Amino acid sequence: MTLRLAKPTRRIAAGLFAATLALGVASVAQAQEKLRLIVTELTTPLVPNSVMTLAKSAGYYDRAGVDVELVRVSATPSAIAALSAGQGDMANVAVDTTLQLIARGQVKGKAVLSPDRAIPFMIVSKAGIGSVKDLAGKTFGVSRLGSVDHLLSVAVLRALGADVDKIELVAIGDPAARALAAQAGRVDATSFSIGVWTDLRQKADTANLKVLVPQAEYFKAAPLISKVNLVTDEVAKSKAKAIAAFTKANLEAARDFHKNPKLWADAMAKERPDVSRATLDELAVLFKDSWSVNGGMNLKQLAYTQAELYKGPDFRDLRPVTLEEWVDTRPVDAALKDVGIMLGLDDTGR
């Protein structure tokens, strides 16, 4: 007796194919490393730090084999609290807070990447001011006394020859508030990012203002790293593969945005429909050479950053720390070994 198996119907065959495909997709999803990333922007920011969000929406993380979940909080203190509570694996946070926590022994962790190594700050002043030396006897707007923008701008002004002791510092608030204060003539000069400047020019008459210190000159005068991605020592061990994949994906996205600024503008247009395309196109070109194409972990700049921050009042009673206590370049170095170092931009310093 011979048994003959009936050929599957088209419906059954289609069902088997769909089931096989679903299993394949599930296997890929299971194979992906998972990483919860805490960011301190409630919306995708108009600065190179946007690379972390765009690397997700544009598929860079998926292609690198890491499933990244964005956890959005309002500021660095909230990010640190979330990281400490285990609500995330990595946090993009301000360097000054990171140093304070490490010095106090409140966090045991390392900075492994700086997707936006420097806020693209510039100094804008009243149109009649010729140079930073002319700011003597004038007012300069800062967020608050002792804030990062205060310390950074003072370092820039001093490096460019201004007599900082003769400049009156005025606490105003966040960059948008400082921009409006400058536009209204309430201060003679202040600092804020290119994004804030571009947005201000789109919305208000800025004929009474001028760029006194451009972004490139600002960073050259004071190469201070503003934010880093921090992981605890425990996560560094348990999520090493995810951190490696995340790092590589960020480098690849940053390099693509450098090579083709339109890619950034296109991606941001989907994330920020509230911003005009003209503004995005202008920012894309301005950011062309600002991307952390090599990971943003220049050891010389990190050491400079630490030294400058320790001059501020927030560090007066804190013990000195070493770079090895809060910096780990191994994830970036491993990614650079794979993708190569892009020369001429984002110097590694090692």
Number of C-alpha atoms within 10 A of each C-alpha: 3 4 5 6 6 6 8 10 9 9 9 11 12 12 12 13 12 12 12 12 12 12 12 12 12 11 11 12 15 11 12 19 20 20 21 18 24 26 27 21 16 11 14 19 16 21 20 25 23 21 27 25 21 21 22 21 15 15 13 21 26 20 14 19 20 23 22 20 15 17 19 17 17 12 15 22 15 17 25 26 13 18 21 17 10 13 15 22 26 30 29 26 24 21 25 22 15 23 23 20 17 19 20 12 10 11 19 17 22 22 25 26 29 26 26 26 25 23 21 22 24 23 24 24 28 20 15 11 17 12 13 20 15 13 21 15 13 14 18 28 28 28 21 16 16 17 16 20 22 22 19 25 25 21 19 24 21 17 14 17 11 19 17 20 11 12 18 15 21 18 15 21 14 13 21 17 16 25 26 17 18 23 23 14 14 15 23 23 29 27 29 25 19 21 23 21 21 16 18 16 14 13 8 10 11 16 10 13 20 17 15 21 21 15 22 14 16 24 20 11 18 23 21 27 25 19 25 25 21 30 28 19 12 12 18 21 11 11 16 14 18 23 25 21 24 29 26 24 25 29 25 21 25 30 19 17 24 22 12 14 21 18 17 26 22 14 19 24 16 12 17 16 9 8 14 12 15 12 16 24 18 15 21 25 17 15 20 19 19 24 27 28 26 30 28 29 27 20 17 15 19 21 15 16 19 20 14 17 22 20 12 16 12 14 16 10 9 15 11 14 16 11 15 10 14 22 19 20 18 12 21 23 21 14 22 18 10 10 13 11 17 13 10 7 15 19 19 21 11 7
